[in-house]
Structures are given as structure tokens and as C-alpha cells.
């Protein structure tokens, strides 16, 4: 699910021009989707309630963005409500 000002929607429903929530420094802001890409993934990693591809960036308090496949389990991160 992707957080938007209208509520959470499935990632498959995201289209160019839509507004989604994002980060700018320490601030939560709306940002406009400029493009989408669809691809098939063969491998997924389970993190909390998420299933992510190994190269999906995850924001951590300690290291900033880290590919999901490189997380060690000691990082601090939050799930968007």
C-alpha cells in the first residue's frame, strides 16, 4: 500500500500525476508521481508487515536508505500508518 493524501492505495493503482506522501529532510510532504515502472520480481524479503524486493530502498535511522536485502535486523525504521 502507498500512502496518499486520500488514504492508502495499492501500488498497482499508482499513476503518473497522482500525489503521494514522501519525505523532504525531516518533513512529510506531498509529492507528484512523475513515472511508474512495472516489473516482475522472483524474490521477496519479509520485513515486518512488508514484502519487498531485495533492492527496494528502506529508510533507516542509522544509515539512511539501505537496500532491503542488506538490512541486518539491527536498524531502526518505521512503518507508515
N, C-alpha and C positions, 0 to 999 in steps of 0.2 A: 504494500500500500504506500502511496505517495501522499504526503501532507500538502494540502492546498487550502487557500482561504475559504473554500466552500466545503471543506471536510476531506477526509481521506478517500482516495480513489485508487483502483487497481492500476498498476504501472502500465498495463496494456492499453488503458484508456487515455494515457497522456499523449497530447498532440502539440505540434508547434503553435505558439501563440498563447497557450494556457499559462496561467500564473500558478506557481508552486512556492512553498516556503523554502527558504535557503538561509545560509549564514553569510554575514559580512563582518569579519572580525569577531566581536563578541555579541553582535546584534542579529536577531532573527528578522529577515526581510522577505518581501515577495520578490520573485524573480520570474521573468518570462522565458518559457521554453523556446529555444531557438531551433532545435532539431531533435529528432528521435532516431534511434537505430534499433533494429530488431535483429537478434541473433539467437542461435540455438546454443545451449550450454550442455555439456556432458557431465560436468562435475559441479557439485554444490557443497558448501560448508554450512553446517548448522551453528548459528550463534544466537543464543537466547531464543527469541521467537522468530528469527530470520533465517532464511536460506539464501546464501549469497554465493556468487561465483568466486573462485579464489582470487581473481584480480579486482574484485569490487572494492573501492576505497571505503574505509571505515575511519571516522574521525576519533582519535584517542586524545585524552588529556595530556599524555606523556610525550607522544611523538608526532602529533598532528595526523595527517592521513596515512594509513597503512593498508596495503592490500590485505583482504580478509584471510588469505592463505598464509600470511606471515604473522598473524596475531598469535601471541604465546599464551594468552589467558590471564596475564597479569596486568593488562591495560585497563584503564577506566574509560568507559564510554556510556552514552545514554541512548535509550530508545525514545524516539519522538512519540508523544502521547497520541 
